[in-house]
Amino acid sequence: MLHLPTNRIITRSRVTPIPITPTVIIQVHTMAQTQHQPEGLKVSNHYNIVLYDAAWIAGVDFEDEDEEYDSDFSSDEEPSDD
């Protein structure tokens, strides 16, 4: 985790997720500009391997796991009698 006021990495045994506010977004953008970082978000793991969103990878489709349980979901295909 990053402590935004000090720009230092901190560790905690427990973390409570909260929504990201516009103020936090502005602070992160300001820090990136100060550090001459390129635009965009790059997420990496602790081995420094960049993790990509499936939506950004050519040929990879995103499938909603809850789609089969969605009551509003309708298939364009006619059911077969096979």
Rosetta blueprint (number, residue, H / E / L):
1 M L
2 L E
3 H E
4 L L
5 P L
6 T L
7 N L
8 R E
9 I E
10 I L
11 T L
12 R L
13 S L
14 R L
15 V L
16 T L
17 P L
18 I L
19 P L
20 I L
21 T L
22 P H
23 T H
24 V H
25 I H
26 I H
27 Q H
28 V H
29 H H
30 T H
31 M H
32 A H
33 Q H
34 T H
35 Q L
36 H L
37 Q L
38 P L
39 E L
40 G L
41 L L
42 K L
43 V E
44 S E
45 N L
46 H L
47 Y L
48 N L
49 I L
50 V E
51 L E
52 Y L
53 D L
54 A H
55 A H
56 W H
57 I L
58 A L
59 G L
60 V L
61 D L
62 F L
63 E L
64 D L
65 E L
66 D L
67 E H
68 E H
69 Y H
70 D L
71 S L
72 D L
73 F L
74 S L
75 S L
76 D L
77 E L
78 E L
79 P L
80 S L
81 D L
82 D L
